[in-house]
């Protein structure tokens, strides 16, 4: 399953994953051996490659002809793509979509090979040894499409309210891959309205944008309690024949910041959230649809209303599920814990900006995404770091001015970058990394933000709080790492944050225990981040019922 809904009726599309591919490691003693593996997959979940760092090739054959478009939803963490032995594309970053067009493919059987590489190097500024696992493999679906000389690249719908009426800007990107100028009619159908762009001319080998604003009556808004969704159907018509189409989903909802609040459809948001990594002991980061849905059932059962996609863009199918079930999403680009030295890597700026561009381009229409985040716990306490944050926020505003933006800081009373985001966000761990009581620590931090920073008039939220607990580890004196200590600490932390009048919400670190890079073994028992409310197998710890009770109490206040 590529998405939870059909994105085309006219354009021919098939998923190439969801089947067996041939996997071949490129290094080590098993170099050249061939294995049949089900895809999408991470090779670390194969019994012979549980800790393999290197390159691996995935190959399969398919039948096709004409002009094709291959879309890769995620390859970890760099990809080189070959078709019939010829290199046709390369891409950096595991968590964003890329595509390649091949013209005039002769009819017959063809071989697609994807060489993935999960090694760390100086050329990689974002994939570094970290407090989560950088897996290797064909971790998200691969799709084959047959396209015409002109095709629909994307459609973005931006709903907003004006004088208590719903309006929406519809922007369609068209690409002409032919060498000559072509002319088409473009039609958009959404929420009972039709928009037509007649005689749209596109020069050869170029892209163009067409856009329009339409007013809507009697539409239903998207809210967490009633997540009403609409489709926008774009058609390309040439000589009275529909030659291409694209179907996307969106919701009539508007997010904005007003004073110290985030408003969704003019109502104040109160966030009860969890941070979630895409990680599972059976699947690595290549979670199947059923596992994503099961995670969301637990998250909803907890009483949470939001998920923070730490620390990278998530699989489209997970976002689709959140759209359908009214779960709010904080989605962020890929960066965690980078020092100023790390951010001075020659590739940092280009690689980080690429992730932002690909994330927003692909995920723009998801109504569940209410805020964009960047650069978790990076060098926001340095002048150079501040310049990096500013550039990335400016890029976000150019790509999407309809959502607020933020970053999660861990710089206690030293951050100098709070003049840049729309929302001030902090990661704090009282009673875990230090013994200060949560109420005292939070108030001290908040008062400093108000008196000493440029974030004084902005919404304030806690984006990480928590404590470690190893599933099944209990003792009578409730030492750290026991389930008892984790439960008691989380209760104190959540009560303090949720009762603080100027805090608009909290994200608990984290939903489930996750594997970390081997380089972190000395600071993480089991080479796992053990701060999950459930363990890696989704077994609830003692803190589960406490979090559930507190979140349920918050939801009715």
ABEGO torsion letter per residue (X at the ends): XABABBABAABBBBBABGBBBBBBBABEAABGBBBBBBOBBBAAABAAAAABBEBBBBBBBBBBBEBBBBBBAEBOABBBBBBGGBBABBBBEAABBBBBBBBGBBBEBBBBBBBBBABBBAABAABBBBABBBBBEBABBBBBBBBBABBBABBBBBBBBBGGBBBBBBBBBBBBABABBBBBBBBBBBGGBBBBBBGBBBBBGBBBBBBBBBBBBGBBBBBAABBBBBBBBBBBBBGGBBABBBBBBBBBBBBBBBEABBBBGGBBBBBBBBBBBBBBAAAEABBBAAAAAAAAAAAAAAGBABBBBOBBBBBAAAAAAAAAAGBBBBBBBBBBGBBAAAAABAAAAAAAAAAAAAAAAAAAABAABABBBBGBGBBAABAAAAAAAAAAAAAAAAABAABBBBBBBABBGABAAAAABABBBBBBBBGAABABBAAAAAAAAAAAAAAABAAAABBBBBABBEBBBBBGBBBAAGBBGBAAAAAAAAAAAAAAAAABAABAEBBBOBABBBBBBAAAAAABBGGBBAABABBAAGBBBAAAAAAAAAAAAAAAX
